[in-house]
Amino acid sequence: MGNEKTAIQYLLSAPVIVAALGYFVDIYDLLLFGIVRIPSLTDLGLDEQGLSMQGASILNWQMCGLLLGGVAWGVLGDKKGRLSVLFGSIITYSIANFACGFVQDVTTYKLFRFVAGIGLAGELGAGITLVSESLPKKLRAIGTSVVAGVGLLGAVAAYFTVELFSWRYAYFAGGGLGLLLLILRIGVFESGLYKSMKDFDGLQKGNLVSFFTNKDRLKLYLKCIGIGIPTWYVIGILTTFSNEFGQAMDIDEQIKPGLSVMWCYVGLAAGDFLSGFISYYLASRRRAIALFMVFTLVGSIIYLYGGVQSAKGLYIMCGWLGFGIGYWAMFVTIAAEQFGTNIRATAATTIPNIVRGTVIGMTTLYGFLKPVVFELHAAAIVGLICFSIGFYCINTVPETHNKDLNFIEPE
């Protein structure tokens, strides 16, 4: 009974709660454009073709910001501490989201989504790193699942905010939530493992180049990226462009991409919360993620070729796919667990943001293939590539369940 109480205390500790709320705001802002894409761009005067082309372009600008921000915040998290990222990133994306509420043209919209992307890049990696280093190793998977399970409900909040208010006020709300969270973070303590690095004289911290100077470390880094690629295939292609797939399936009712994203993230929140317990039960990160990946692959095939005939059916499949990619938190946890304390934040922050950045390649390939093989087959080809990479990487990456994180990476 005493052990159970101790475990609960750990899971309700300040790092877990603050990281969970931070990820809630992060996901709210990250997915907000996908939800308001059509109403906001329509309000700016774009036609149907512009909605697709400029919508993809703005998303790509946001993803470019995530890529650059992932590197910057990751290095800062190892050089200056995990908390420096949690404070700096939230200030950046809160200001950017306030600015998005005032845009009057597409060019300005792209600029502010790019800045928002930079800010959003730091939240998850720093939060997962802090939680992983603060919890006992047997509770790491459950702790990070709690963070992701709570955080991913931010997408649901974003959808209903847009339903109740205009898209501009939805951006204002995102900025306001960020500033409120900033106040809650005052008093959170730095990771003990990070503080212990002060005992190592001359230790290089946050050295991004170190991932490329060691062959084995580079392979491991690339494999961690590959594990996450199927998740953003589902989010960036299957749900974001669900209105196009609905037309290709001859569904009479108009599909709302914002609603597709919301149901995807409802499933994702449930899957992410459950994945930590499944990993704990199986005593394996790899087997848990492989199970979720198989579930997602089956769902993707049904989504594209299973004869979905109604909007309700398509939204149900978005929930299925969301649940399947509910290994997102586990994937980021693996990234944090693979590398030493001196480059852990860099790994845990850059890896998920590089995965998010692969959406640029996915949407580009999807757009190139659409005129040739049409929407459903184009999405299937992109998916085949993504799942092939994902399965190879999860089957060849080292197991990290119960791994001791108190180590540093040699130069």
TACORKA-V239990 format. One record per residue. N is the residue number from 1. RES is the residue in one small letter. PSI is psi in whole degrees, -180 to 180 (none if undefined). OMEGA is omega in degrees with one decimal (999 if undefined). Layout:
# TACORKA-V239990
[[N,RES,PSI,OMEGA] [N,RES,PSI,OMEGA]]
This chain:
# TACORKA-V239990
[[1,m,-38,178.6] [2,g,-41,179.0] [3,n,-40,-179.8] [4,e,-42,179.0] [5,k,-40,178.5] [6,t,-42,179.3] [7,a,-42,179.4] [8,i,-41,179.1] [9,q,-41,177.0] [10,y,-45,-176.0] [11,l,-17,176.0] [12,l,15,-179.1] [13,s,163,-176.5] [14,a,-44,179.9] [15,p,-41,-178.6] [16,v,-47,-178.3] [17,i,-45,-178.6] [18,v,-39,177.5] [19,a,-39,179.5] [20,a,-47,179.0] [21,l,-37,177.6] [22,g,-41,179.3] [23,y,-31,174.8] [24,f,-50,179.7] [25,v,-39,179.4] [26,d,-49,-179.2] [27,i,-38,175.4] [28,y,-51,-176.1] [29,d,-37,-178.1] [30,l,-41,-176.1] [31,l,-6,-173.6] [32,l,-42,-179.7] [33,f,-41,178.5] [34,g,-33,-179.2] [35,i,-38,-176.9] [36,v,7,-175.7] [37,r,-53,-175.9] [38,i,-51,-179.5] [39,p,-37,-178.0] [40,s,-44,-179.4] [41,l,-33,174.2] [42,t,-41,178.6] [43,d,-28,178.6] [44,l,2,172.6] [45,g,16,-178.6] [46,l,147,175.6] [47,d,-175,-174.7] [48,e,-41,178.3] [49,q,-39,178.7] [50,g,-35,178.1] [51,l,-42,-178.7] [52,s,-50,-175.3] [53,m,-52,-178.7] [54,q,-31,176.4] [55,g,-45,177.2] [56,a,-38,-179.6] [57,s,-45,179.1] [58,i,-41,177.3] [59,l,-41,179.6] [60,n,-37,176.3] [61,w,-42,177.2] [62,q,-42,-179.6] [63,m,-34,174.9] [64,c,-41,176.1] [65,g,-40,177.4] [66,l,-41,179.5] [67,l,-51,-178.6] [68,l,-43,179.3] [69,g,-35,178.6] [70,g,-42,178.6] [71,v,-50,-175.5] [72,a,-49,-177.9] [73,w,-36,179.1] [74,g,-48,178.6] [75,v,-43,179.3] [76,l,-38,-179.3] [77,g,-32,177.6] [78,d,-31,-178.8] [79,k,-41,-173.0] [80,k,-10,178.7] [81,g,156,-177.3] [82,r,-36,-176.6] [83,l,-31,179.0] [84,s,-35,178.3] [85,v,-43,-178.0] [86,l,-31,177.6] [87,f,-48,-176.0] [88,g,-42,-176.7] [89,s,-40,-176.0] [90,i,-33,175.1] [91,i,-43,-177.8] [92,t,-51,-174.7] [93,y,-22,175.5] [94,s,-46,178.3] [95,i,-42,-179.4] [96,a,-38,-179.3] [97,n,-35,172.1] [98,f,-43,-178.5] [99,a,-36,179.7] [100,c,-28,179.6] [101,g,-12,-178.4] [102,f,1,-173.3] [103,v,147,179.2] [104,q,-3,180.0] [105,d,162,-174.3] [106,v,-40,-177.9] [107,t,-46,178.2] [108,t,-38,177.9] [109,y,-46,179.3] [110,k,-44,-178.1] [111,l,-47,-176.1] [112,f,-32,174.9] [113,r,-30,175.0] [114,f,-47,178.7] [115,v,-41,177.4] [116,a,-41,178.0] [117,g,-42,177.7] [118,i,-46,-179.6] [119,g,-43,-177.1] [120,l,-21,-174.2] [121,a,-26,-172.1] [122,g,-19,-168.1] [123,e,-56,-171.7] [124,l,-50,-176.2] [125,g,-45,180.0] [126,a,-40,179.9] [127,g,-47,179.9] [128,i,-40,178.6] [129,t,-47,-179.9] [130,l,-44,-179.9] [131,v,-44,-179.3] [132,s,-37,-178.7] [133,e,-13,-177.2] [134,s,-21,-176.7] [135,l,155,171.0] [136,p,150,-172.8] [137,k,-30,-179.3] [138,k,-17,-178.4] [139,l,-1,-175.1] [140,r,-47,-177.0] [141,a,-42,-179.9] [142,i,-41,-179.9] [143,g,-46,179.9] [144,t,-28,175.8] [145,s,-38,176.3] [146,v,-43,178.3] [147,v,-50,-176.9] [148,a,-40,-178.6] [149,g,-42,176.8] [150,v,-45,-175.1] [151,g,-40,-175.6] [152,l,-15,174.1] [153,l,-9,174.2] [154,g,-30,177.5] [155,a,-38,177.6] [156,v,-43,178.1] [157,a,-39,179.3] [158,a,-44,-178.9] [159,y,-48,-177.0] [160,f,-28,174.4] [161,t,-42,178.7] [162,v,-36,179.0] [163,e,-37,-176.0] [164,l,-30,-176.3] [165,f,176,178.0] [166,s,164,-178.8] [167,w,-31,178.9] [168,r,-43,178.8] [169,y,-27,175.6] [170,a,-40,175.8] [171,y,-42,178.4] [172,f,-40,179.6] [173,a,-40,178.2] [174,g,-43,177.4] [175,g,-41,178.9] [176,g,-41,177.6] [177,l,-39,179.0] [178,g,-43,-179.6] [179,l,-35,175.6] [180,l,-41,179.1] [181,l,-35,179.2] [182,l,-40,179.1] [183,i,-40,-179.2] [184,l,-26,-176.0] [185,r,-12,177.9] [186,i,125,-180.0] [187,g,-9,176.0] [188,v,138,-175.2] [189,f,154,178.7] [190,e,156,178.0] [191,s,134,178.0] [192,g,-37,178.6] [193,l,-38,178.4] [194,y,-43,179.6] [195,k,-35,-177.3] [196,s,-18,179.5] [197,m,-13,179.2] [198,k,-19,-179.8] [199,d,-12,-178.2] [200,f,108,-179.4] [201,d,135,175.5] [202,g,12,-179.4] [203,l,129,176.5] [204,q,126,-179.3] [205,k,141,177.3] [206,g,34,-179.1] [207,n,97,-177.9] [208,l,-34,-178.6] [209,v,-27,-176.7] [210,s,-21,176.8] [211,f,-19,-175.0] [212,f,-6,-179.1] [213,t,-8,179.2] [214,n,121,-173.7] [215,k,-46,-178.5] [216,d,-38,179.1] [217,r,-39,178.0] [218,l,-45,178.0] [219,k,-44,-179.7] [220,l,-41,179.1] [221,y,-46,-179.7] [222,l,-36,178.7] [223,k,-38,176.6] [224,c,-39,176.5] [225,i,-46,-176.9] [226,g,-33,-179.5] [227,i,-35,-174.6] [228,g,-10,-174.0] [229,i,-42,178.9] [230,p,-26,-178.8] [231,t,-43,-177.8] [232,w,-9,166.0] [233,y,-45,179.0] [234,v,-47,-176.3] [235,i,-48,-172.3] [236,g,-23,-178.7] [237,i,-63,-169.6] [238,l,-37,-179.9] [239,t,-41,-177.6] [240,t,-37,-179.1] [241,f,29,-178.3] [242,s,-28,177.7] [243,n,-36,177.5] [244,e,-39,179.0] [245,f,-35,176.7] [246,g,-41,176.8] [247,q,-42,-179.8] [248,a,-28,178.8] [249,m,1,-179.2] [250,d,36,175.0] [251,i,125,-174.6] [252,d,-45,-177.8] [253,e,139,179.3] [254,q,131,180.0] [255,i,132,177.2] [256,k,112,179.9] [257,p,-35,178.6] [258,g,-40,178.2] [259,l,-36,176.6] [260,s,-45,178.6] [261,v,-42,-179.0] [262,m,-47,-178.8] [263,w,-33,175.2] [264,c,-43,-177.2] [265,y,-24,170.6] [266,v,-48,176.8] [267,g,-40,-178.8] [268,l,-41,178.1] [269,a,-44,179.2] [270,a,-44,-180.0] [271,g,-42,-179.8] [272,d,-39,178.6] [273,f,-38,-176.6] [274,l,-31,-173.0] [275,s,-36,179.2] [276,g,-41,178.7] [277,f,-37,177.0] [278,i,-42,177.0] [279,s,-41,178.6] [280,y,-44,-178.4] [281,y,-42,-179.1] [282,l,-11,-175.0] [283,a,40,-177.4] [284,s,127,171.5] [285,r,-44,-173.3] [286,r,-48,-177.5] [287,r,-37,178.6] [288,a,-46,-179.5] [289,i,-39,179.3] [290,a,-41,177.9] [291,l,-46,179.7] [292,f,-36,-178.7] [293,m,-40,176.7] [294,v,-44,178.7] [295,f,-40,-179.9] [296,t,-41,179.4] [297,l,-46,178.6] [298,v,-44,179.5] [299,g,-37,179.4] [300,s,-39,179.0] [301,i,-44,179.1] [302,i,-41,-179.6] [303,y,-45,-174.4] [304,l,-35,-171.4] [305,y,9,-176.2] [306,g,5,177.2] [307,g,38,175.6] [308,v,129,-171.2] [309,q,-1,-177.4] [310,s,161,177.2] [311,a,-39,178.6] [312,k,-44,179.2] [313,g,-39,179.3] [314,l,-41,178.4] [315,y,-37,176.4] [316,i,-42,178.8] [317,m,-33,175.7] [318,c,-38,175.5] [319,g,-42,176.8] [320,w,-52,-178.2] [321,l,-39,178.0] [322,g,-44,177.6] [323,f,-40,-178.0] [324,g,-36,179.7] [325,i,20,178.0] [326,g,16,172.9] [327,y,12,-176.9] [328,w,-49,-179.7] [329,a,-39,178.6] [330,m,-38,178.3] [331,f,-43,178.3] [332,v,-35,177.0] [333,t,-42,176.5] [334,i,-42,179.3] [335,a,-40,179.6] [336,a,-36,-174.8] [337,e,-20,-175.4] [338,q,-25,-168.8] [339,f,157,-176.6] [340,g,164,-175.4] [341,t,-31,-176.2] [342,n,-17,176.0] [343,i,14,-175.1] [344,r,-45,179.9] [345,a,-37,177.1] [346,t,-45,179.1] [347,a,-50,-174.7] [348,a,-21,179.6] [349,t,-42,-178.4] [350,t,-39,-174.1] [351,i,-53,178.9] [352,p,-30,-179.7] [353,n,-30,171.6] [354,i,-40,176.6] [355,v,-46,177.2] [356,r,-39,-179.4] [357,g,-22,178.0] [358,t,-14,176.2] [359,v,-31,178.4] [360,i,-48,177.8] [361,g,-39,-179.7] [362,m,-48,-178.2] [363,t,-34,177.6] [364,t,-46,179.4] [365,l,-41,178.3] [366,y,-45,179.0] [367,g,-35,178.6] [368,f,-39,-175.3] [369,l,-26,-175.1] [370,k,-48,-178.8] [371,p,-18,-175.5] [372,v,-50,-174.9] [373,v,4,179.7] [374,f,171,-165.1] [375,e,-52,-173.0] [376,l,-45,-179.8] [377,h,-36,178.1] [378,a,-45,178.7] [379,a,-37,-179.7] [380,a,-40,179.9] [381,i,-44,177.4] [382,v,-43,179.9] [383,g,-39,179.5] [384,l,-42,178.8] [385,i,-46,-176.2] [386,c,-46,-178.4] [387,f,-33,176.9] [388,s,-44,177.8] [389,i,-46,-177.1] [390,g,-48,-178.4] [391,f,-39,178.2] [392,y,-45,-175.2] [393,c,-42,-178.2] [394,i,-25,179.6] [395,n,-11,-176.8] [396,t,-7,179.7] [397,v,146,179.3] [398,p,148,176.4] [399,e,140,-178.6] [400,t,7,178.8] [401,h,129,179.5] [402,n,19,178.3] [403,k,137,176.8] [404,d,126,-176.9] [405,l,2,-178.4] [406,n,71,176.7] [407,f,160,177.5] [408,i,158,-178.4] [409,e,126,178.9] [410,p,154,179.6] [411,e,none,999]]
